[in-house]
Amino acid sequence: MKTIARLFSATLLVSAAATFAVRTAAQDVAAGTLVDLPKPPGVVVRTDLAYDVDPLQTLDLYLPAGRPAHPRPVIVYVHGGGWRKGDKADGRRLAFHFVVQGYAVACIDYRLSSAAEHPAQLEDCKSAVRWLRANADRYGLDPFHFGAIGVSAGGHLAALMGVLNINRLYESGATLDQPSRVQAVCDFFGPTDLLRLFETSKKQGTPQADEIVQLLGGDPHVVQAQTLSANPIGFIAIEAPPFLIIHGDQDTAVPLEQSQLLYAALVKAHVSAHLHIIHGAGHTGPAFIAPDINAMVDEFFNQTLKQGDRPPNLNPAALTESTAVKN
């Protein structure tokens, strides 16, 4: 939920035919590192596609150039920022990474907590998925293979998208004839129990408590029903898709406990879940885009989104760890 101000060295002009290079402080899991972002050859970017009527309800769609021989699986990126800041452009690095592997990537904006309380953010995520499915033929998308990936607050929203897979709660807006189901969730250090995180944050004096109050519209002890409705761990059922959860054990913004709670609840419900702990990693940082982590995420989506009708070859309950490399 803690983000770092972007430093733009060039004006970002993205279009279907534009080629650009930007030097910026990354807003995704590698926040705090400068990343060059040249648009790879053969990548098309459709910007500011409206999936609903609010000006914030837009997405950027990253596609391999040309009409595909087969529909492309889709990865939906949900940005972080404590639910009150952040931008769909934060997903550029991830989008380029996956598009060159044959995916379509949708980086979405959603109504921030300064404009609307929960569940508006989740409603927007689900609405974006429905819009993409409604436009699958136009953009060459595979409507049966959607994954969600989110960072911090975005991880929280991606987790909610997964656990509410067949639940029609929080469906509002346009394209209601389409399902909002996703077939895989990759959650980077997202909150899962907002009351517990609120209490931890109050003790430590970190900003997450204020972010939670703004998201929920009040102290979580007071708005208890609202709080419970925002907790991914409260909705888990066997119909949830496979989860890959990645967290650093030195995270002081969203403690590791939050992902451990989610992992335990998924395993208890017999949902395929993999929790990977990075020792020495905090809240964002280069450890989260190390080659072994990139390979882990790539293989997860390959197994869940690129195998057609075959079930993914995943361990039903995996707990692994690595150590962040010191620079």
FENTA-V146927 format. One record per residue. N is the residue number from 1. RES is the residue in one letter. PHI is phi in whole degrees, -180 to 180 (999 if undefined). Layout:
n=N res=RES phi=PHI
n=N res=RES phi=PHI
This chain:
n=1 res=M phi=999
n=2 res=K phi=-89
n=3 res=T phi=-118
n=4 res=I phi=-121
n=5 res=A phi=-59
n=6 res=R phi=-72
n=7 res=L phi=-118
n=8 res=F phi=-87
n=9 res=S phi=-104
n=10 res=A phi=-153
n=11 res=T phi=-73
n=12 res=L phi=-85
n=13 res=L phi=-124
n=14 res=V phi=-111
n=15 res=S phi=-148
n=16 res=A phi=-61
n=17 res=A phi=-108
n=18 res=A phi=-80
n=19 res=T phi=-119
n=20 res=F phi=-145
n=21 res=A phi=-137
n=22 res=V phi=-129
n=23 res=R phi=-107
n=24 res=T phi=-147
n=25 res=A phi=-76
n=26 res=A phi=-62
n=27 res=Q phi=-101
n=28 res=D phi=-89
n=29 res=V phi=-63
n=30 res=A phi=-99
n=31 res=A phi=-50
n=32 res=G phi=99
n=33 res=T phi=-111
n=34 res=L phi=-84
n=35 res=V phi=-129
n=36 res=D phi=-79
n=37 res=L phi=-127
n=38 res=P phi=-70
n=39 res=K phi=-72
n=40 res=P phi=-63
n=41 res=P phi=-59
n=42 res=G phi=79
n=43 res=V phi=-110
n=44 res=V phi=-113
n=45 res=V phi=-123
n=46 res=R phi=-103
n=47 res=T phi=-101
n=48 res=D phi=54
n=49 res=L phi=-78
n=50 res=A phi=-82
n=51 res=Y phi=-99
n=52 res=D phi=-158
n=53 res=V phi=-92
n=54 res=D phi=-70
n=55 res=P phi=-57
n=56 res=L phi=-82
n=57 res=Q phi=-91
n=58 res=T phi=-133
n=59 res=L phi=-145
n=60 res=D phi=-107
n=61 res=L phi=-112
n=62 res=Y phi=-104
n=63 res=L phi=-136
n=64 res=P phi=-65
n=65 res=A phi=-66
n=66 res=G phi=89
n=67 res=R phi=-78
n=68 res=P phi=-75
n=69 res=A phi=-69
n=70 res=H phi=-134
n=71 res=P phi=-57
n=72 res=R phi=-91
n=73 res=P phi=-65
n=74 res=V phi=-120
n=75 res=I phi=-116
n=76 res=V phi=-102
n=77 res=Y phi=-98
n=78 res=V phi=-115
n=79 res=H phi=-75
n=80 res=G phi=-95
n=81 res=G phi=126
n=82 res=G phi=66
n=83 res=W phi=66
n=84 res=R phi=-121
n=85 res=K phi=-154
n=86 res=G phi=107
n=87 res=D phi=-156
n=88 res=K phi=-60
n=89 res=A phi=-64
n=90 res=D phi=-63
n=91 res=G phi=-92
n=92 res=R phi=-58
n=93 res=R phi=-59
n=94 res=L phi=-63
n=95 res=A phi=-60
n=96 res=F phi=-62
n=97 res=H phi=-58
n=98 res=F phi=-88
n=99 res=V phi=-62
n=100 res=V phi=-69
n=101 res=Q phi=-95
n=102 res=G phi=99
n=103 res=Y phi=-89
n=104 res=A phi=-95
n=105 res=V phi=-125
n=106 res=A phi=-111
n=107 res=C phi=-98
n=108 res=I phi=-110
n=109 res=D phi=-96
n=110 res=Y phi=-145
n=111 res=R phi=-63
n=112 res=L phi=-82
n=113 res=S phi=-67
n=114 res=S phi=-70
n=115 res=A phi=-103
n=116 res=A phi=-160
n=117 res=E phi=-83
n=118 res=H phi=-54
n=119 res=P phi=-101
n=120 res=A phi=-55
n=121 res=Q phi=-63
n=122 res=L phi=-67
n=123 res=E phi=-56
n=124 res=D phi=-68
n=125 res=C phi=-60
n=126 res=K phi=-69
n=127 res=S phi=-64
n=128 res=A phi=-62
n=129 res=V phi=-64
n=130 res=R phi=-62
n=131 res=W phi=-63
n=132 res=L phi=-62
n=133 res=R phi=-66
n=134 res=A phi=-65
n=135 res=N phi=-109
n=136 res=A phi=-61
n=137 res=D phi=-64
n=138 res=R phi=-62
n=139 res=Y phi=-108
n=140 res=G phi=70
n=141 res=L phi=-100
n=142 res=D phi=-90
n=143 res=P phi=-70
n=144 res=F phi=-99
n=145 res=H phi=-136
n=146 res=F phi=-118
n=147 res=G phi=-119
n=148 res=A phi=-121
n=149 res=I phi=-135
n=150 res=G phi=-145
n=151 res=V phi=-120
n=152 res=S phi=59
n=153 res=A phi=-57
n=154 res=G phi=-67
n=155 res=G phi=-65
n=156 res=H phi=-59
n=157 res=L phi=-69
n=158 res=A phi=-63
n=159 res=A phi=-64
n=160 res=L phi=-62
n=161 res=M phi=-58
n=162 res=G phi=-73
n=163 res=V phi=-72
n=164 res=L phi=-98
n=165 res=N phi=-57
n=166 res=I phi=-113
n=167 res=N phi=-90
n=168 res=R phi=-86
n=169 res=L phi=-63
n=170 res=Y phi=63
n=171 res=E phi=-100
n=172 res=S phi=-151
n=173 res=G phi=95
n=174 res=A phi=-89
n=175 res=T phi=48
n=176 res=L phi=-72
n=177 res=D phi=-79
n=178 res=Q phi=-104
n=179 res=P phi=-79
n=180 res=S phi=-106
n=181 res=R phi=-67
n=182 res=V phi=-120
n=183 res=Q phi=-101
n=184 res=A phi=-164
n=185 res=V phi=-134
n=186 res=C phi=-114
n=187 res=D phi=-115
n=188 res=F phi=-93
n=189 res=F phi=43
n=190 res=G phi=-89
n=191 res=P phi=-64
n=192 res=T phi=-131
n=193 res=D phi=-133
n=194 res=L phi=-71
n=195 res=L phi=-66
n=196 res=R phi=-65
n=197 res=L phi=-66
n=198 res=F phi=-59
n=199 res=E phi=-66
n=200 res=T phi=-63
n=201 res=S phi=-64
n=202 res=K phi=-62
n=203 res=K phi=-66
n=204 res=Q phi=-90
n=205 res=G phi=72
n=206 res=T phi=-94
n=207 res=P phi=-76
n=208 res=Q phi=-64
n=209 res=A phi=-61
n=210 res=D phi=-65
n=211 res=E phi=-64
n=212 res=I phi=-67
n=213 res=V phi=-59
n=214 res=Q phi=-67
n=215 res=L phi=-63
n=216 res=L phi=-87
n=217 res=G phi=85
n=218 res=G phi=165
n=219 res=D phi=-60
n=220 res=P phi=-61
n=221 res=H phi=-70
n=222 res=V phi=-91
n=223 res=V phi=-92
n=224 res=Q phi=-66
n=225 res=A phi=-64
n=226 res=Q phi=-63
n=227 res=T phi=-64
n=228 res=L phi=-61
n=229 res=S phi=-71
n=230 res=A phi=-103
n=231 res=N phi=-95
n=232 res=P phi=-56
n=233 res=I phi=-67
n=234 res=G phi=-89
n=235 res=F phi=-120
n=236 res=I phi=-69
n=237 res=A phi=-139
n=238 res=I phi=-62
n=239 res=E phi=-76
n=240 res=A phi=-64
n=241 res=P phi=-80
n=242 res=P phi=-60
n=243 res=F phi=-120
n=244 res=L phi=-116
n=245 res=I phi=-120
n=246 res=I phi=-128
n=247 res=H phi=-150
n=248 res=G phi=-93
n=249 res=D phi=-81
n=250 res=Q phi=-108
n=251 res=D phi=-75
n=252 res=T phi=-100
n=253 res=A phi=-85
n=254 res=V phi=-124
n=255 res=P phi=-58
n=256 res=L phi=-52
n=257 res=E phi=-50
n=258 res=Q phi=-62
n=259 res=S phi=-75
n=260 res=Q phi=-64
n=261 res=L phi=-63
n=262 res=L phi=-64
n=263 res=Y phi=-59
n=264 res=A phi=-63
n=265 res=A phi=-68
n=266 res=L phi=-65
n=267 res=V phi=-63
n=268 res=K phi=-61
n=269 res=A phi=-88
n=270 res=H phi=65
n=271 res=V phi=-99
n=272 res=S phi=-61
n=273 res=A phi=-145
n=274 res=H phi=-131
n=275 res=L phi=-106
n=276 res=H phi=-115
n=277 res=I phi=-105
n=278 res=I phi=-103
n=279 res=H phi=-71
n=280 res=G phi=88
n=281 res=A phi=-98
n=282 res=G phi=-100
n=283 res=H phi=-95
n=284 res=T phi=77
n=285 res=G phi=133
n=286 res=P phi=-63
n=287 res=A phi=-59
n=288 res=F phi=-84
n=289 res=I phi=-124
n=290 res=A phi=-64
n=291 res=P phi=-53
n=292 res=D phi=-70
n=293 res=I phi=-74
n=294 res=N phi=-58
n=295 res=A phi=-65
n=296 res=M phi=-64
n=297 res=V phi=-67
n=298 res=D phi=-59
n=299 res=E phi=-67
n=300 res=F phi=-60
n=301 res=F phi=-72
n=302 res=N phi=-61
n=303 res=Q phi=-71
n=304 res=T phi=-93
n=305 res=L phi=-120
n=306 res=K phi=-119
n=307 res=Q phi=-103
n=308 res=G phi=64
n=309 res=D phi=-87
n=310 res=R phi=-73
n=311 res=P phi=-67
n=312 res=P phi=-66
n=313 res=N phi=-89
n=314 res=L phi=-126
n=315 res=N phi=-68
n=316 res=P phi=-64
n=317 res=A phi=-153
n=318 res=A phi=-126
n=319 res=L phi=-126
n=320 res=T phi=-128
n=321 res=E phi=-152
n=322 res=S phi=-149
n=323 res=T phi=-124
n=324 res=A phi=-64
n=325 res=V phi=-82
n=326 res=K phi=-78
n=327 res=N phi=-79
